[in-house]
Amino acid sequence: MRVLSGIQPSGKLHIGNFFGAMRQHLQLQAENEGFYFIADYHAMTSTPSPEDLRQRCLDVTMDYLALGLDTKRTVFWRQSDVPEVTELSWILSCVTPMGLLQRCTSYKDKVDQGLSANHGLFAYPVLQAADILIYHSNLVPVGADQKQHIEVTRDIAMKFNAQFGETLTIPKDYILESVAVVPGLDGRKMSKSYGNTIEIFEPESSVKNKIMKMVTDSTPVEDPKDPDKCNIFALLKLAASPDEIKEWEDKYRKGGTGYGTVKKRAAELLLNFFRPYREKRAQLEKDRDAVLQVLDDGGKRARAVARKTMEAVRQVTGLGF
């Protein structure tokens, strides 16, 4: 199965990104053909500076490599290194009903978050469809809240095939297994837009300080507590063993355990979990040329697939002889 996923270079990756999606993407590459890309065309809807965009792409590449991306099994590239995807996006836009895009909730959500209401943001689902269809992707792993994106892609592909013949592969969504929402420093879902993140590779002292300052309720130390309603316990669960999780659950319900004690253990567990990856990340930072070579190689492999798709698309649409 060919599995495709993209990630926007919108800032430093945080532990919510990892436990919410990245870890499962990396697991999927073991038994599938992974096609993972950095969505820098999509990132332009938020108009980052050229310098920031280039650096973020480099950072995302180093993050994925450090966390276990296998470039022998997985094609990893920068979206803009395959310009054919924008050509397919235009062709698909010519068979995409306006009503389909107007029903997409992501546009309204992003405008509500303060992003400019530009055409790129509105037409985002068409470019996203082109990303998926140009590589004949079979599975697209997404969270349950992103299922609409795949449904839109399927609708567009079926309309194209109905008009021009069976040319594009109809993808299936792969709903990522349910994971607990990773809480941010303020108790809300961890998100760069909220400014409440713990970055995967920020200094260990900073990670510890952030966790120790996390918001908790005012339940006295001696009183029983509900672990299912505690943000610190939710963090601890991410890296603790099942046996240790059970021990902490018992301590919570029994009473006599302060949040400070749990914070210290949560910080210790998360730092231990990411430490080997942190060491690999530090090595990659010393060899920028090798990191860029990964993107160059991945771009060539991805573009070879995209070109074949576009040859077929141009032929059936009358754009090619």
C-alpha positions as semicolon CSV with decimal commas, in nm:
position;residue;x (nm);y (nm);z (nm)
1;M;0,000;0,000;0,000
2;R;0,122;0,351;-0,078
3;V;0,065;0,574;0,225
4;L;0,080;0,951;0,180
5;S;0,094;1,229;0,436
6;G;0,208;1,589;0,440
7;I;0,310;1,821;0,720
8;Q;0,312;2,198;0,708
9;P;0,636;2,373;0,806
10;S;0,447;2,615;1,028
11;G;0,688;2,618;1,322
12;K;0,877;2,396;1,563
13;L;0,724;2,050;1,597
14;H;0,594;1,972;1,945
15;I;0,515;1,657;2,141
16;G;0,148;1,688;2,044
17;N;0,252;1,653;1,678
18;F;0,456;1,346;1,762
19;F;0,212;1,152;1,978
20;G;-0,090;1,267;1,777
21;A;0,030;1,169;1,430
22;M;0,404;1,153;1,358
23;R;0,467;0,839;1,562
24;Q;0,198;0,651;1,371
25;H;0,324;0,780;1,036
26;L;0,667;0,642;1,121
27;Q;0,517;0,309;1,228
28;L;0,325;0,279;0,900
29;Q;0,644;0,296;0,694
30;A;0,750;-0,046;0,825
31;E;0,490;-0,235;0,621
32;N;0,392;0,017;0,354
33;E;0,541;0,238;0,086
34;G;0,558;0,576;0,254
35;F;0,528;0,903;0,061
36;Y;0,572;1,187;0,312
37;F;0,625;1,549;0,214
38;I;0,676;1,895;0,358
39;A;0,380;2,106;0,246
40;D;0,556;2,435;0,176
41;Y;0,307;2,542;-0,093
42;H;0,032;2,507;0,166
43;A;0,236;2,701;0,421
44;M;0,227;3,005;0,194
45;T;-0,138;3,066;0,288
46;S;-0,004;3,210;0,615
47;T;0,262;3,418;0,429
48;P;0,579;3,327;0,620
49;S;0,897;3,513;0,531
50;P;1,119;3,339;0,273
51;E;1,390;3,288;0,533
52;D;1,149;3,136;0,784
53;L;0,995;2,905;0,525
54;R;1,334;2,767;0,416
55;Q;1,452;2,716;0,772
56;R;1,129;2,551;0,879
57;C;1,154;2,304;0,590
58;L;1,506;2,218;0,698
59;D;1,397;2,181;1,061
60;V;1,107;1,949;0,974
61;T;1,342;1,733;0,768
62;M;1,591;1,700;1,053
63;D;1,308;1,628;1,298
64;Y;1,168;1,344;1,088
65;L;1,512;1,194;1,024
66;A;1,600;1,212;1,392
67;L;1,271;1,049;1,492
68;G;1,326;0,748;1,269
69;L;1,229;0,823;0,909
70;D;1,370;0,546;0,688
71;T;1,462;0,707;0,356
72;K;1,520;0,364;0,198
73;R;1,156;0,269;0,251
74;T;1,000;0,614;0,247
75;V;1,009;0,893;-0,010
76;F;1,047;1,223;0,173
77;W;1,051;1,552;-0,018
78;R;0,958;1,916;-0,028
79;Q;0,625;1,979;-0,202
80;S;0,758;2,265;-0,415
81;D;1,026;2,037;-0,564
82;V;0,745;1,871;-0,762
83;P;0,584;2,163;-0,950
84;E;0,363;1,921;-1,144
85;V;0,134;1,916;-0,840
86;T;0,029;2,275;-0,907
87;E;-0,053;2,189;-1,268
88;L;-0,275;1,903;-1,154
89;S;-0,433;2,133;-0,896
90;W;-0,545;2,370;-1,173
91;I;-0,684;2,087;-1,385
92;L;-0,873;1,946;-1,086
93;S;-1,008;2,291;-1,002
94;C;-1,185;2,286;-1,338
95;V;-1,395;1,986;-1,231
96;T;-1,444;2,089;-0,867
97;P;-1,788;2,239;-0,787
98;M;-1,780;2,564;-0,590
99;G;-2,036;2,418;-0,351
100;L;-1,793;2,144;-0,254
101;L;-1,533;2,398;-0,144
102;Q;-1,788;2,621;0,026
103;R;-1,889;2,331;0,248
104;C;-1,533;2,277;0,373
105;T;-1,508;2,372;0,737
106;S;-1,130;2,419;0,739
107;Y;-1,151;2,750;0,547
108;K;-1,393;2,903;0,797
109;D;-1,193;2,769;1,090
110;K;-0,866;2,917;0,967
111;V;-1,020;3,256;0,890
112;D;-1,167;3,256;1,240
113;Q;-0,814;3,193;1,372
114;G;-0,697;3,512;1,203
115;L;-0,555;3,392;0,871
116;S;-0,613;3,612;0,567
117;A;-0,918;3,513;0,359
118;N;-0,718;3,462;0,040
119;H;-0,790;3,237;-0,255
120;G;-0,508;3,001;-0,164
121;L;-0,674;2,929;0,168
122;F;-1,013;2,877;0,001
123;A;-0,871;2,651;-0,274
124;Y;-0,651;2,463;-0,027
125;P;-0,859;2,139;-0,060
126;V;-0,795;2,122;-0,436
127;L;-0,419;2,145;-0,395
128;Q;-0,448;1,890;-0,118
129;A;-0,636;1,660;-0,355
130;A;-0,362;1,704;-0,615
131;D;-0,102;1,611;-0,352
132;I;-0,281;1,284;-0,290
133;L;-0,389;1,194;-0,643
134;I;-0,071;1,270;-0,831
135;Y;0,109;0,986;-0,646
136;H;-0,176;0,732;-0,679
137;S;-0,194;0,714;-0,300
138;N;-0,391;0,425;-0,154
139;L;-0,412;0,531;0,210
140;V;-0,404;0,876;0,369
141;P;-0,368;0,864;0,749
142;V;-0,567;1,140;0,919
143;G;-0,733;1,213;1,248
144;A;-1,109;1,171;1,271
145;D;-1,152;1,550;1,253
146;Q;-0,974;1,560;0,915
147;K;-1,182;1,297;0,740
148;Q;-1,360;1,563;0,533
149;H;-1,035;1,639;0,349
150;I;-1,020;1,286;0,214
151;E;-1,389;1,284;0,126
152;V;-1,336;1,599;-0,081
153;T;-1,040;1,438;-0,257
154;R;-1,244;1,129;-0,337
155;D;-1,528;1,343;-0,475
156;I;-1,290;1,538;-0,699
157;A;-1,117;1,223;-0,825
158;M;-1,448;1,054;-0,906
159;K;-1,570;1,361;-1,095
160;F;-1,247;1,367;-1,295
161;N;-1,266;0,996;-1,374
162;A;-1,632;1,022;-1,470
163;Q;-1,550;1,298;-1,720
164;F;-1,217;1,175;-1,859
165;G;-1,201;0,801;-1,783
166;E;-1,045;0,597;-1,505
167;T;-0,715;0,780;-1,463
168;L;-0,679;0,869;-1,095
169;T;-0,663;0,628;-0,801
170;I;-0,942;0,678;-0,548
171;P;-0,774;0,697;-0,205
172;K;-0,904;0,562;0,123
173;D;-0,875;0,739;0,453
174;Y;-0,689;0,568;0,734
175;I;-0,820;0,703;1,059
176;L;-0,534;0,713;1,307
177;E;-0,602;0,512;1,619
178;S;-0,766;0,718;1,890
179;V;-0,512;0,895;2,108
180;A;-0,571;1,118;2,404
181;V;-0,550;1,486;2,327
182;V;-0,206;1,605;2,435
183;P;-0,266;1,896;2,674
184;G;-0,074;2,218;2,637
185;L;0,078;2,428;2,912
186;D;-0,254;2,606;2,974
187;G;-0,471;2,294;2,974
188;R;-0,606;2,341;2,622
189;K;-0,507;2,112;2,336
190;M;-0,139;2,159;2,258
191;S;-0,119;2,381;1,951
192;K;0,122;2,632;1,802
193;S;-0,170;2,868;1,751
194;Y;-0,229;2,873;2,127
195;G;0,138;2,924;2,211
196;N;0,118;2,645;2,471
197;T;0,356;2,387;2,326
198;I;0,647;2,179;2,445
199;E;0,877;2,142;2,146
200;I;1,024;1,800;2,078
201;F;1,379;1,926;2,057
202;E;1,389;2,234;2,276
203;P;1,653;2,233;2,555
204;E;1,586;1,981;2,830
205;S;1,599;2,249;3,100
206;S;1,326;2,440;2,917
207;V;1,107;2,129;2,888
208;K;1,136;2,064;3,260
209;N;1,061;2,426;3,352
210;K;0,752;2,432;3,130
211;I;0,611;2,113;3,279
212;M;0,674;2,231;3,636
213;K;0,475;2,548;3,560
214;M;0,178;2,372;3,400
215;V;-0,172;2,465;3,513
216;T;-0,336;2,237;3,773
217;D;-0,638;2,265;3,999
218;S;-0,626;2,353;4,370
219;T;-0,704;2,009;4,515
220;P;-0,505;1,967;4,842
221;V;-0,222;1,713;4,845
222;E;-0,396;1,482;5,091
223;D;-0,723;1,463;4,894
224;P;-0,805;1,198;4,628
225;K;-0,781;1,318;4,268
226;D;-0,927;1,206;3,936
227;P;-0,640;1,106;3,704
228;D;-0,867;1,126;3,400
229;K;-0,916;1,499;3,456
230;C;-0,553;1,588;3,521
231;N;-0,338;1,745;3,248
232;I;-0,015;1,634;3,414
233;F;-0,131;1,274;3,431
234;A;-0,219;1,291;3,060
235;L;0,142;1,389;2,986
236;L;0,281;1,118;3,211
237;K;0,075;0,853;3,030
238;L;0,244;0,937;2,699
239;A;0,578;0,788;2,803
240;A;0,507;0,568;3,109
241;S;0,471;0,188;3,102
242;P;0,126;0,036;3,164
243;D;0,236;-0,084;3,507
244;E;0,358;0,260;3,609
245;I;0,041;0,424;3,479
246;K;-0,162;0,189;3,699
247;E;0,054;0,278;4,003
248;W;-0,004;0,650;3,950
249;E;-0,376;0,600;3,900
250;D;-0,392;0,426;4,239
251;K;-0,193;0,705;4,403
252;Y;-0,427;0,968;4,261
253;R;-0,740;0,798;4,386
254;K;-0,592;0,720;4,726
255;G;-0,477;1,078;4,794
256;G;-0,153;1,201;4,945
257;T;0,022;1,273;4,614
258;G;0,096;1,631;4,513
259;Y;0,097;1,757;4,158
260;G;0,460;1,864;4,191
261;T;0,567;1,502;4,235
262;V;0,376;1,398;3,923
263;K;0,520;1,688;3,725
264;K;0,875;1,581;3,810
265;R;0,810;1,226;3,698
266;A;0,630;1,334;3,379
267;A;0,923;1,557;3,286
268;E;1,170;1,277;3,358
269;L;0,979;1,027;3,146
270;L;0,941;1,260;2,847
271;L;1,305;1,369;2,858
272;N;1,419;1,006;2,872
273;F;1,186;0,915;2,585
274;F;1,315;1,181;2,347
275;R;1,682;1,184;2,455
276;P;1,808;0,934;2,191
277;Y;1,625;1,129;1,921
278;R;1,769;1,452;2,057
279;E;2,122;1,315;2,017
280;K;2,050;1,213;1,657
281;R;1,904;1,558;1,588
282;A;2,223;1,724;1,715
283;Q;2,430;1,514;1,474
284;L;2,212;1,612;1,181
285;E;2,252;1,981;1,258
286;K;2,624;1,940;1,196
287;D;2,572;1,800;0,846
288;R;2,334;2,032;0,663
289;D;2,448;1,904;0,322
290;A;2,339;1,550;0,406
291;V;1,996;1,677;0,513
292;L;1,956;1,873;0,190
293;Q;2,061;1,565;-0,006
294;V;1,773;1,371;0,150
295;L;1,528;1,631;0,018
296;D;1,694;1,636;-0,323
297;D;1,683;1,258;-0,358
298;G;1,325;1,242;-0,234
299;G;1,217;1,517;-0,469
300;K;1,358;1,330;-0,769
301;R;1,184;1,006;-0,670
302;A;0,852;1,180;-0,607
303;R;0,873;1,380;-0,929
304;A;0,932;1,069;-1,137
305;V;0,598;0,932;-1,013
306;A;0,422;1,266;-1,058
307;R;0,543;1,303;-1,417
308;K;0,394;0,968;-1,516
309;T;0,061;1,068;-1,367
310;M;0,065;1,400;-1,548
311;E;0,144;1,234;-1,880
312;A;-0,175;1,033;-1,841
313;V;-0,376;1,334;-1,723
314;R;-0,261;1,552;-2,013
315;Q;-0,343;1,276;-2,259
316;V;-0,700;1,216;-2,140
317;T;-0,780;1,587;-2,102
318;G;-0,653;1,683;-2,447
319;L;-0,356;1,880;-2,317
320;G;-0,110;1,633;-2,466
321;F;-0,065;1,475;-2,811
